[in-house]
Structure formats: structure tokens, C-alpha cells
């Protein structure tokens, strides 16, 4: 009788009935909410890891100065470090509208945790430590300090230190295996270590962030870079950074660069370069696996919500059948079930969102890879949750739509 009282109380607004149906059995409501919350956490985690995979790799792209960027056409990602002749950069500098064309070099080198060294490092120490820590690498970002190419105030304020021999700036957000350099550098002008089997001094810090592929970053001058790799290494560059003159149209200059430069060099805007990097990472097995994990979370949520709503419909099948006999249309009763699904979606999303914020912070601390909750991710998961619960409600109501009052009674 309670079922009909709730329905007759306001026959034109079924929302109170939907809530009454869910809250009638508190344990079932808690189980359903927990299931939706779990599915949300799973989807948030997978999408967050995917964002860490795709967006963490574009920290360097976002930090670059300039307006247009030249990269090798054979390089689908900067992780591959494919370079092109520096002569093409001079050719680009002659294009009308280009104010300056600056080279940037990227490479990798083994890195020794400064705490692993006792006293002043020698060449023998360098070889022994690098053998022990093989694979503990840093990404080297090199450029001419007279042509600053990074939009990082910390770096630009320390350019004079980069002109000193064997000096680097160290990324304070690097992985712990590289050493607690910020702590060691506190109160000192430099920290000695070994990089690429050469004596190296850390003279300053900056923040960029590590990724799943790079444990950390160091910045050095092109002069020191040539000392490490030979003077001929400056003839090949990884990125050409093009700064335009005031008032120059970026689309026009980009078209002129593409027309004048050989096909082995591609010209991108910042947004295009970032999208290119993200597309590469999304196509990699890691990106595919994380997207599959999101689908699994969605399916788990569908199954849990379906079981709860199906049990609710089955428990009140005779009452629903009576309402159909009284003249209520199938779509009216279906709307009640869908409203229950939407309520479950909202109740499960809120704690799932809150728990995911904590998980993101934990992952940031454990990996030192910046991971923040993005509005686009939150909206995406909320929409997926609504779809997930609505699909469950539609499937669960199939028994309701086929119920015949004559068969029930």
C-alpha cells in the first residue's frame, strides 16, 4: 500500500517515488552507491593516468618560447630525439616575418646520485658509479644562454650560471632515484656529481616535472653540450624555435616556412606540436590499455547498477503491473526507473570524485609527476556515469515493460 500512496501523493511528479523506492531499503542503496563510487574511482584513475601519460610528456612543449617550431618530419615524438641539420634553421631565419630562429638540443645521459659519491668525483668514480646505476638517466635540454628559449622565469634568472664550465640546472621535480638535489644544494653554490661520465656541477634548480619516460631534466648551455658530445653535435638540432616579428601573421609565416624548407622538416604551432605528442602517446600500448581500463570500469558500473535496479523492479513488479492496469503508460513507469538511475549516478559520483582527488594527490607524491583533476576529466566521468546508470536502468526496466497485469495477478 505504501507504494500506491507515494505514487498518488503527486501523480504528476514521480521524482519522490523514485527516491522513495531507492531509500526504502537502505542496505541496497548503500551497495548501489558504493558500486557506482567504485566504478567512478576506476574511471577517474584510468583517465588520470592517461592524462599523466599524454600531458606530462608535453611539459617541455608548453615551456618553449617562440611562435613556431621546426622538428624532424621523421620524428613522431620528441622522445625519439631525431634531429635535422642546423643549416635549415638559418634558412628559416631568412623568411619574411621571422625575428629570430634559435636551436634547442635534446639528449639523454646517465646520472649519478650525488649521495653515491664520496668527496670530489674522479673519472674512475664516474665510470664505476655509472656502471652501477646504468639506466638512471636524465634528459638534457641545451641552448644558447644568449638566446633563451624557455618561458621559465627560474631558468632565465640563472642563465649566467650556465655559462660556467660543466654546470647544469636540475629539475627539482625529478624522480627520487636521481638524488635529493634540492636538499643537498640548500645553502651551497653547487653540488658535484657525474653525468655522462663527466664531472658535473648542479648550480641551480627549476621546475618542469618528470614523466613516465624521463626520470628528470637538466638544462645546460650549448657550449657545455658541445664539450660533452663534441663540437659537431651543434650541427644537428632537435627543435628549431621561431620567434615572429610584431604584427607578423603566424599562418602566413608557417605556410612560407613549409614552402621553403625541405620535406624532412615539419613546421608546427605550439598547439599542433602538443597535439602531435598526445596523439603519439594515445596510440601507444600504454594509452590503449588505460582506455580499456576506463571501459572496464564503465562495464562494472553497468552490471552493479543493473542488479540493484532489477532487484527493485522485481520486488515491486505487482505494484507496477497494477499501475499499468490503472492506465499508466510504460514510458511513465520507465521514467521512474531512469530517475532512480540518475539519483544513483549523482550519489555515487560525489564520493567517487572526492576519493579520486586523494588518489591523484597520492600519485603525484609517489611519482613526482604533476597530476591535477581537470574539469574536462570530471565532466567526462560524470557524463559516463549518467550514461552507465541510464543504460542499467533501461535494461532493468525490460521486465517491467513486458509485464502483463493479467499474468502478475
Number of C-alpha atoms within 10 A of each C-alpha: 6 8 13 14 11 16 18 13 12 12 13 9 12 20 18 16 23 22 16 16 20 22 13 11 11 10 11 16 18 16 14 25 25 21 22 32 27 20 28 31 25 22 29 27 21 22 22 23 21 22 21 20 22 22 20 22 25 19 16 16 17 16 14 19 18 21 16 25 25 27 24 22 16 14 16 17 20 20 15 12 18 19 23 21 15 17 11 18 22 15 13 22 18 13 15 14 19 21 15 17 22 23 25 22 22 20 16 17 19 20 27 28 20 20 14 13 16 9 10 9 17 15 12 10 18 21 14 13 20 22 13 11 16 13 12 18 22 26 21 19 21 25 24 20 19 11 13 18 24 19 14 15 9 14 22 14 9 16 20 12 18 25 18 15 14 21 23 28 26 25 23 23 22 25 22 15 14 19 17 16 22 17 10 13 16 11 8 10 10 18 18 21 25 26 22 18 22 19 17 20 21 25 20 27 19 20 15 21 22 24 24 14 13 18 23 26 26 23 24 26 27 22 20 21 23 15 14 16 12 11 13 8 14 18 13 17 26 24 23 27 24 25 21 21 14 9 7 14 11 17 11 11 19 21 11 16 23 16 10 12 16 11 12 14 22 18 24 17 17 18 11 13 23 20 15 16 19 21 15 13 20 18 10 10 10 14 22 13 14 21 18 14 17 23 17 16 23 22 14 19 27 23 16 19 28 24 16 22 28 20 14 19 21 16 11 13 18 18 17 24 24 17 18 19 13 10 9 13 12 17 10 14 20 18 17 21 30 23 21 24 29 20 19 27 27 18 18 24 25 16 18 23 19 12 16 22 18 11 17 19 15 13 19 15 12 11 18 20 22 19 22 15 16 11 9 9 16 18 11 14 22 20 12 19 28 19 17 25 29 23 18 25 28 20 16 24 25 13 14 23 17 10 17 17 17 9 8 12 8
